[in-house]
Every structure is written in structure tokens, then in C-alpha cells.
């Protein structure tokens, strides 16, 4: 609001019509002027403080919510009345006649001294449209310029100092019920933000940011870091920080902390270094919840303390579970990781950023994942190609440097012993995307001192897997059978173990390996390029390949292929040998070996038959009872029901015969293709219209309305890689 102020006068008179309505007024005694004495209104230091308008909440529905107040014991009721009287005196609540109501209660403070007032706003929060986060990046304390003095301000009762919008107050009403209904209930409503309201953290951040805008404009050389109700100020000189702290303390009613060492966001900041607070690591882990709290506290300090990925992975393994109360205990490996953590926390320091020194980005690969100086990440696939992982790390490091410092790294160090060949298409493509717009230098094979703690691995080794087979000395008459058994491995691990066994037979010659496992074949082909193994199966194959002097080619064949040949004959011999091993074990041992509880995993199902109940044998009844199968017989003396079953069976048989002829199966369908053929027949019969029909049988049976196009989806292939371009077919009622 523009107006004229006479700074030499003791009293400045402004018309009430021009006074900002958000500035509170107080009754004043008589004010002397040209026309004598008269009563007026004034506000102390009105020209120095300007409060921003409250942020209005957006509501999904205006229908009032009424949740009855919980009954409280007499001691708790006395405490509640005392707390409400205090809040009323502070101006945080006011009497209400609102149609809204949600319960309040009191709980003891963690310190054991006194109680705190809590308001259950779960039902109210469901009606509020969330604003969403406005500060998605956690400030990095090490990015504060080195040598600048720091001060930390903590806003006292930040939420209670921010008013609610006038139209939103009635939604936060509550009642106080007296014992035995001795008097009418007291009704109050909040005038300020509550901690339990869904948008309170965001509104707090926005309000504090608005109050800091004038400070940023008056002193652009100052570094001000705001996170919720905590503010860090760093300036080139001590005089600047004195002026800023004085202004902010008056504006925001904040308490200041200054000295050679200040604490901000859980770390200690000195003139040149940032050190983590000395936390006490709990060793008495009993439940999954205890383990989750431990890992959460350790992850908080990972941006300061250098922790290799393989150390954290030992702790991540203990996070597997279903219930928070599940019993957990530290393994010897996890205990060693915690010892390493304690040593690092007690000795680690991180230097504050020096704007005069160029910023470098180091990228390396360890046994547990990729590591860089600005960030580190673990591969998400079974085997991540090295160039792809390298490109992701470079882009992540450049992005963090721009987010925290606003500058690009001056140098990027790649984990290669020499310059990579330009002719490598895959290498050039991934690095070109990661280095778009980078104007700095590229260096090679330089390892900084901090990599001494990491198990660095080289990814630019000569490839051991060839993309095509080579001639070998094996002839069709020479067959050799080598067996190995391991009852603790899964099917995929057994298939990989067979490949590892073959790699150990002829270590100096080129080896052509034929397998019917699509998983093993694709995994080996992916390992033809440099990369990082992120699973036990990939590590096992990688070690077998590195131990060889000769190269390897992997050929995939379909199992039970009717077209016989040299490769198929060898695969059949391997299957026959494995089948002989399994037949030596009884059913109970086979169940324990494969770890399949078929009866426990199977869904309850039923079989509809046109036979009458009198024609069911005792063996069929025993089998159905064992596997929880319900036998549904034809309705007696009902030829219609029996005809429906016969017609459905006849339609399915006819469709299977057509598909079998199209695939070239004249008489018998091979066992390996029966499941696929049946699924194709069911898809054709249920999901496609017949004749002149416009809707498929599935749509007529399930869907309320037909969908012209389903939503796009992403699927994961055998290597754990996500593929796009697939489309989901919806049939309605949750079926897809």
C-alpha cells in the first residue's frame, strides 16, 4: 500500500481506509495533531513488519464431519482443561459453533515432564486436497562455502505462529465432554496451524520462505539454507551475519545459535569441516522394526560418511520380512558392518566447499555397485552393463552438482586404464548421452585416496563371451557325462551351475555351450559387455568366466524340440541324465529339494464333470480330498446342464486341434508346448468375438462396458530389464 510517511514526526497519522487490513490495530490514547487531540488507532513498528495473507486450504468436499469425542479419565480431563486454558490465553483457539468435530486427547511428553495436547485429524485430512512437497531436495551442509561464519536460527512454535485462513477455522473444531454430562460440552476451534494437519509442513515452509524473501534481496552475498523451521545463515563477514540474525530474530521470533561449531540437520559444522553427530548404534536388535530404525539412522549420515555399497548390503539383507514384530538378530557379517560404521563415524570429516577450487567427479565400480564422489547407487538388474551404469552415475553426479552448487564438475574421472575405443558403439552411445553439454576434462585411471576403502573392480577387461560359436574338436560320437547335485539351489541357480561346471572342464580352449535355459543364455550374452554383477547367479558365472583362459559361446535351443540334430541330441542326453537323478528320490525328498508346497500354494478349485456321483471311484475321491479339489457332478435328471459341459469340452477340443495343425503337430502335441497351446486356445475363445458378435465372451460375461483401448504397461523380461510398448487388455471387474 503506497503512502507518505514523515520520518521526523513522533507520530504518523494514516487514514484507516488506507490501512492494510492484515495489520492488527490497537486502541491508543489521544493523539495530538493540527486539529487538536482525538482518539485513533496505532500499531507499533507497523512499517517494519508485514505479514503475508494466510494460505487457504482446498477441500475435496464441504460436507461436515462429526466424530464423537473419546471419553477421558478424570485426571486426563483436568490436564486437558489446563492445556486448553493455556492455548486460549495464547490466542491459538477460540470458542466455536462449527458443525465439524474431531476428538482431542492428551499424552505424556517423552521427557516425562507434563503433557501435550493432540488433535486426531485423520478424518479431516481425508477431505483436504494435499498441496504436495515444495522442497524435494535435502540441503547438503558440505556445500556451504568454506571459511564463512555460520549461525543457526530455530523458529519457536513455528506452526502456532502461522494463522489459519478465516474460512478454514471451523473445520478444525473439537469438543470437551464433562463427566456424567454435568454441563454442556465446550466447543473450540483452532486459529493456527496444527502439526497433525496434512498440509501444515508445506504451509510452514512456504510461510517462512516468504518472510526470508526481503532478506535475500537485501544481502545477495549471504547463503541462507531453510529446512522447515530451521534456518542456517553463512556470510563472508561477521558483521553481515550480526545484522541478518538481528533482523530475522525480530521478524520470525527465532532463537539463535552461534559459535565455532553449530549443529544443523543432524551434523556439526565448523569453519572448514562438516562432521556427523556421534550417534549410539543399538546392538540389541530383536525385531524387524528395530532393524528398520537402525538402517534408517545410518542412511541419514551416508552423505557425510563414506560407506561402501557391499557394507550396506549386509544390513539390507536383514530388512526382509513381513511383520514389524518378526524376530531378527544380527549376523556376524552385519556386526562387522556396524563396527565399520562406528569407526567411520568417529573419524570421518567432510570438507566444506571451496568456490576457488574446481569440482571433480570420480566414478568407480565396486563389488557391490557403482560409486562416485557425489553419490552412489546399486544396480537394479541381475547384470547391469558397465557403460549403462557408468552413464547413469555420471548424469546423477552432474545433476547433484548443479542442484547443490549451480556449477558443473571441472573434471570427470572414468574407471578405465586407458582411453576407450571410439569404435565401440555401445560405449560411445551411453557416454554421449551422459556427457551432453559437458565442457570439462575427461581423465582415466585416477583413483583418489577415498577409494582405498572400496573393493574397486575393473570393468574394461577383455570380453570372454563371443556372440557366435567357433569350430571345436568335439565330434558327434564323443559324449561325456558330468554330474553335480545341490539340493539348496533354485532351478535358475542349478542351470547356471551347469554352465559353471562346463566352464571348468576346458579352461584353455574355446568352449561352445548349448543350453535350453533362456535365462542363462541371455545372461551370458549380456555379460559379453563390461558390467556389474548384482546377483549371486551373475557373480557365480562371472567368476567362472574370469577363471578361464579361453573364450565361450552360448547357444540356446528349445527343449523337447521334435526337429532332431546334434545340439538337440546332446540336450536330450542331458535331460535324460538329470531325469535319472530325480527318479532315484522319493516324492518327499523331491518336495524338500524343490521347496514347492504345492498343496499350500494352490488355489482352491473345482472340477465339473457330467458323471453322476455314483460313478466316482474311491481313488478319485481320495485324490480330490488331498488336493482340496471340489468335484461338481452333473445335476441329476438335468440334460441341459450336461449338454453345456459337453458343448464346452467339444469347442475347446476343436480349437486345440486347429491350433495343433497350424503349429505342425500332426498326432501328438509335445509336453513342452501343451501349456502354451492351451493358453492360446483359451485366449482365442474368451477374448475374441465369434461370428457376427461385437463383444467377446469375456466382455459379455464380466464387463459392464467395453473398453476400446487398454492402458499402456511396462513388463520385465528374464534379465530383469523393463520393456515398454505393451498394452493391457481389460475385461472388467478387476480382470486383465
Residue pairs with C-beta under 8 A, 6 or more apart in sequence:
1 18
1 19
1 20
3 14
3 18
5 12
5 47
6 12
11 31
11 32
11 33
11 42
13 31
13 33
13 40
16 41
19 25
20 50
22 50
22 51
22 53
23 43
23 46
23 49
23 50
23 51
24 43
25 41
25 42
25 43
26 41
26 42
26 43
27 39
27 41
28 39
28 40
28 41
28 42
29 39
30 37
30 38
30 39
31 37
31 38
31 39
31 40
31 42
48 250
49 251
52 207
52 210
52 211
54 162
54 163
54 164
54 165
54 166
55 165
55 203
55 206
55 207
56 165
56 167
56 168
57 128
57 129
57 165
57 168
57 171
57 199
58 128
58 129
59 127
59 128
59 129
59 171
60 126
60 127
60 128
60 129
61 127
64 98
64 99
64 100
65 100
65 101
65 102
65 123
65 124
65 127
66 99
66 100
66 101
67 101
67 102
67 103
67 120
67 123
68 101
68 103
69 101
69 103
69 104
69 174
69 175
69 176
69 177
69 185
70 103
70 105
71 177
72 80
72 105
72 106
72 177
74 179
76 105
76 106
77 176
77 178
77 179
79 106
79 115
80 104
80 105
80 106
80 117
80 176
81 176
83 106
83 115
83 116
83 117
84 93
84 117
84 176
84 186
84 188
87 93
87 117
88 94
88 188
90 160
91 191
92 160
92 190
92 191
92 192
93 188
93 189
93 190
93 191
94 169
94 188
94 189
94 191
95 187
95 188
95 189
96 169
96 170
96 173
96 187
96 188
96 189
97 187
98 169
98 170
98 171
98 173
98 187
98 189
99 170
100 124
100 170
100 171
100 172
100 173
101 173
101 174
101 175
101 187
102 119
102 120
102 121
102 123
102 124
102 172
102 173
102 174
103 119
103 120
103 174
104 117
104 118
104 119
104 120
104 174
104 176
105 118
105 120
106 115
106 116
106 117
106 118
107 115
107 116
107 118
108 114
108 115
108 116
109 115
109 116
118 196
119 172
119 174
119 190
119 194
119 196
120 196
121 172
121 194
121 196
121 197
121 198
124 171
124 172
124 197
125 196
125 197
125 198
127 171
128 197
128 198
128 199
130 198
130 199
131 199
131 202
131 203
132 202
133 202
134 202
134 205
134 206
135 205
135 227
137 403
137 404
138 227
138 265
138 303
139 225
139 227
139 232
139 265
139 404
140 303
140 404
141 225
141 232
141 264
141 265
141 267
141 269
141 274
141 304
142 274
142 303
142 304
142 350
142 351
142 352
142 353
143 352
143 353
143 404
143 405
144 150
144 223
144 225
144 232
144 234
144 269
144 274
144 352
144 353
145 223
145 234
145 352
145 353
145 354
145 355
146 271
146 272
146 351
146 352
146 353
146 354
147 271
147 272
147 352
148 223
148 234
148 235
148 236
149 234
149 235
149 237
149 238
149 241
149 258
149 271
150 232
150 233
150 234
150 241
150 258
150 262
150 264
150 269
151 232
151 233
151 241
151 244
151 245
151 256
151 257
151 258
151 262
152 230
152 231
152 232
152 233
152 256
152 257
152 258
152 262
152 263
152 264
153 230
153 231
153 232
153 233
153 245
153 248
153 249
153 252
153 254
153 255
153 256
153 257
154 229
154 230
154 231
154 254
154 255
154 257
155 161
155 208
155 229
155 230
155 231
155 252
155 253
155 254
156 253
156 254
156 255
158 204
158 208
158 228
158 229
159 192
159 193
159 194
159 195
159 200
159 204
160 192
160 193
161 192
161 252
161 253
162 192
162 193
162 203
162 204
162 207
163 191
163 192
163 193
164 172
164 190
164 191
164 192
164 193
169 189
169 190
169 191
170 189
172 189
172 190
172 194
172 197
173 187
173 188
173 189
173 190
174 187
174 188
174 189
175 185
175 186
175 187
176 185
176 186
176 187
176 188
177 185
178 185
193 200
193 203
193 204
194 200
201 228
204 228
204 229
205 226
205 228
208 226
208 228
208 229
208 231
208 252
209 226
211 251
211 252
212 224
212 226
212 231
212 248
215 222
215 224
215 244
215 247
215 248
216 222
216 224
219 235
219 240
219 243
219 244
221 235
221 236
221 240
222 233
222 234
222 235
222 240
222 241
222 244
223 232
223 233
223 234
223 235
224 231
224 232
224 233
224 234
224 244
225 231
225 232
225 234
225 264
226 232
227 265
230 264
230 265
231 248
231 252
231 254
232 262
232 264
232 269
233 241
233 244
233 245
233 248
234 241
235 241
235 244
241 258
245 256
245 258
248 254
249 255
249 256
257 263
260 270
260 271
261 268
261 269
261 270
262 268
262 269
263 269
263 277
266 276
266 277
266 300
266 301
267 274
267 275
267 276
267 277
267 301
267 304
268 274
268 275
268 276
268 277
269 352
272 351
272 352
273 349
273 350
273 351
273 352
274 304
274 349
274 350
274 351
274 352
275 304
275 348
275 349
275 350
276 301
276 304
276 305
276 345
276 348
278 345
278 346
279 297
279 301
279 345
281 294
281 298
281 338
281 341
281 342
282 290
282 293
282 294
283 330
283 335
283 338
284 290
285 291
285 294
285 318
285 328
285 329
285 330
286 327
286 328
286 329
287 324
287 325
287 326
287 327
287 328
288 319
288 321
288 323
288 324
288 325
288 326
288 328
289 324
289 325
290 328
291 315
291 318
291 319
291 328
292 319
292 324
294 315
295 315
295 316
295 319
298 307
298 312
298 315
298 341
301 345
302 312
304 348
304 350
305 341
305 344
305 345
305 348
306 344
306 348
306 450
306 453
307 340
307 341
307 344
308 366
308 368
308 371
308 453
308 454
308 455
309 366
309 368
309 369
309 371
309 376
309 378
310 366
310 367
310 368
310 369
310 455
311 337
311 340
311 341
311 368
312 337
312 368
313 368
313 378
314 331
314 333
314 334
314 336
314 337
315 334
315 337
317 334
318 328
318 330
318 331
318 334
321 328
330 338
353 405
358 409
358 410
358 411
359 401
359 405
359 407
359 408
359 409
359 410
360 373
360 409
360 410
360 411
360 412
360 413
361 372
361 373
361 374
361 394
361 397
361 398
361 401
361 409
361 411
361 412
361 413
362 372
362 373
362 413
362 446
362 447
362 448
362 451
363 370
363 371
363 372
363 390
363 393
363 394
363 397
363 412
363 413
363 414
363 415
364 370
364 371
364 372
364 415
364 447
364 451
364 454
364 456
365 371
365 386
365 389
365 390
365 415
365 456
365 457
365 458
365 459
365 532
366 454
366 455
366 456
366 457
367 455
367 457
368 378
368 455
369 376
369 377
369 378
369 379
369 532
369 534
370 376
370 377
370 378
370 379
370 389
370 390
370 392
370 393
370 532
371 451
371 454
372 393
372 394
372 396
372 397
373 397
373 448
373 450
374 396
374 397
374 400
374 401
375 393
375 396
375 397
375 400
376 393
377 392
377 393
377 396
378 534
379 389
379 532
379 534
380 534
380 720
381 534
381 719
381 720
381 721
382 523
382 533
382 534
382 535
382 537
382 538
382 719
382 720
383 523
383 526
383 527
383 531
383 532
383 533
383 534
383 535
383 538
383 719
384 531
384 532
384 534
385 426
385 430
385 526
385 529
385 530
385 531
386 459
386 460
386 529
386 530
386 531
386 532
387 426
387 427
387 429
387 430
387 431
387 529
387 530
387 531
388 430
388 531
389 531
389 532
390 414
390 415
390 430
390 431
390 434
390 459
391 430
391 431
391 433
391 434
392 434
394 412
394 431
394 434
394 435
395 433
395 434
397 409
397 412
398 408
398 409
398 434
398 438
401 407
401 408
401 409
402 408
408 438
408 439
408 440
409 440
410 440
410 441
411 440
411 441
411 442
411 443
412 435
412 438
412 440
412 441
412 442
412 443
413 443
413 444
413 446
413 448
414 420
414 442
414 443
414 444
415 445
415 456
415 458
415 459
415 460
416 444
416 445
416 459
416 460
417 444
417 445
417 458
417 460
418 444
418 445
418 460
419 444
420 427
420 431
420 460
421 427
422 428
426 529
435 442
447 456
457 532
459 530
459 531
459 532
460 530
461 530
461 546
463 528
463 529
463 530
463 551
464 528
464 545
464 546
464 548
464 551
464 552
465 524
465 525
465 527
465 528
465 545
465 551
465 552
465 553
465 554
466 510
466 528
466 551
466 552
466 553
467 525
467 528
467 553
468 553
469 512
469 553
469 555
470 510
470 512
470 551
470 553
472 509
472 510
472 511
472 512
473 509
474 512
476 566
476 569
479 570
479 573
481 573
481 577
482 501
482 505
483 577
483 581
484 497
484 498
484 501
485 581
486 494
486 497
487 592
487 593
489 497
490 595
491 594
492 517
492 519
492 520
492 537
493 536
493 537
493 540
495 515
495 517
495 519
495 520
496 520
496 523
496 537
496 540
496 541
497 540
498 515
498 574
499 513
499 515
499 520
499 524
499 541
499 544
499 554
500 540
500 541
500 544
502 511
502 513
503 511
503 513
503 544
503 545
503 547
503 548
503 552
504 544
504 547
505 511
506 550
507 547
507 548
507 549
507 550
508 548
508 549
508 550
509 550
510 550
510 551
510 552
510 553
511 548
511 550
511 551
511 552
511 553
512 552
512 553
512 555
513 524
513 552
513 553
513 554
513 555
514 555
514 556
514 557
514 567
514 570
514 571
515 521
515 554
515 555
515 556
515 557
515 571
516 556
516 557
516 558
516 559
516 571
516 575
517 556
518 556
518 718
519 718
519 719
520 541
520 554
521 554
521 555
521 556
522 717
522 718
522 719
523 537
523 538
523 541
523 719
524 541
524 552
524 554
525 554
526 719
527 533
527 538
527 541
527 542
527 545
533 539
533 541
533 542
545 552
555 567
557 567
557 568
557 571
558 672
559 571
559 575
559 672
560 670
560 671
560 672
560 673
561 568
561 670
562 670
582 590
585 593
591 597
591 598
598 627
599 626
599 627
599 628
602 627
602 628
604 628
604 630
605 628
605 629
605 630
606 629
606 630
606 631
606 632
607 624
607 629
607 630
607 631
607 632
608 632
608 645
609 631
609 632
609 633
609 634
609 645
610 633
610 634
610 642
610 645
610 646
611 633
611 634
612 633
612 634
612 636
613 633
616 631
616 633
620 631
621 631
623 629
624 630
624 631
634 641
634 642
634 645
635 641
635 642
651 685
652 681
652 682
652 685
655 681
655 684
655 685
656 669
656 677
656 678
656 681
659 677
659 680
659 681
659 684
660 669
660 677
663 673
663 677
665 673
669 677
685 697
686 696
686 697
686 698
687 696
687 698
687 729
687 731
688 696
689 695
689 696
690 697
695 703
695 706
698 731
698 735
699 706
699 731
699 732
702 731
702 732
702 733
702 735
703 730
703 731
703 732
703 733
704 732
704 733
705 732
707 730
707 732
709 727
710 727
710 728
710 729
710 730
710 736
711 727
711 728
711 730
712 724
712 725
712 726
712 727
712 728
713 726
713 727
713 728
714 722
714 723
714 724
714 726
715 722
715 723
715 726
716 722
716 723
717 723
728 736
729 736
730 736
